């Protein structure tokens, strides 16, 4: 018969199945000495019923009902309870349940874990926060290669995020994106083997990087640049719609997604609708063509070809489109300060897409629960994919087997 409990030196007496799995068990090893004075002169002093929580089995919470023996010492007069293995006595749960909560706390909400275990969510929170503090205190970031810098809003605050965009792994999360916080972190890693940085056009990031890493490359994330072309075209549409009757303005708003899409990606009906729209609205046609041409810059195979097409694009923009902050003025202006960093993309085809995606994952994790401390948020961000001890053992065994076979 299979030992459903699978704990050393424990014997299963009976099993009850219901809303939760109840295992009645006893511990079979008796003490050899008093736990208080180490005398071997003691006697039984009655039973002690006690319940422990275990990790879930087949989706059901597990409770272990045990009757431990109590003893009294003849020499010191003290009483003690039969010591047992495999139990986290302070939390009244098995050690594997304790480890299960720690691992799951990086992936699931405290409430869900508590429901799966059958305990109070305060217990889960206490274990999780202690585990997060432990992980954070021993963590030493490995910083090398191409580094992604960005920020994300968690718990109502902007958190600074650092990633390895080539190997697709999180490196660190800082409590804020203040210049002092960012510069201190980068200064501590000034001797690391960093090839370059991918970031958006936030001036303090550029200032800090240029100060600490004067020879490092900066590549402005492609998405943030091309997005501005769509925003510029949208600004023209909104401005012109105000001069039209409300019915036409509402119709333009309903169909604005057609303008945002790349023309080459539209189906035949979509192309027909856009062609009719642009034929009747020459200013929107100019804005749309400018947007499409700007996207073509990022399709150029070399930096020189991209530079040449950019120069042509800047020349053909009508002056009236360069006047408004809601039109093409912001997109034109960024090339006065960021042109080299934007064009670096064509020498080093890296983007900050992984960092942006990871920020989205962090937001989902944070929204899933409530009341997370920053330490807990950081631990979830950094360690949620960390292999468990069992996975590490399997990997080690697999490596040894591979060596033996060779």
Secondary structure, DSSP 8 states (H G I E B T S, - for coil): ---SS--TTEEEEEEEESSSEEEEEEE----SS-TTT--S-EEEEEEEEEEEEEEEETTEEEEEEEEEEEEEETTT--EEE---SSEEGGGTEEHHHHHHHHHHHTTS-HHHHHHHHTS-HHHHHHHHHHHHHHHHHH------EEEEEEEEEETTEEEEEEEETTTTEEEEEES---HHHHHHHHHHTTTS-EEEEEE-S-HHHHHHHHHH-TT-EEEE-HHHHHHHHHHHHHHHHHHHHTTS-HHHHHHHHHTHHHHHS-GGGS-HHHHHHHHHHHHH-HHHHHHHHHHHHHHHHTT-SSHHHHHHHHHHHHHHS-GGGGS-TTTTHHHHHHHHHHHHHHHGGGTS---SHHHHHHHHHHHHHHHHSS---HHHHHHHHHHTT---HHHHHHHHHHHHHHHHH-
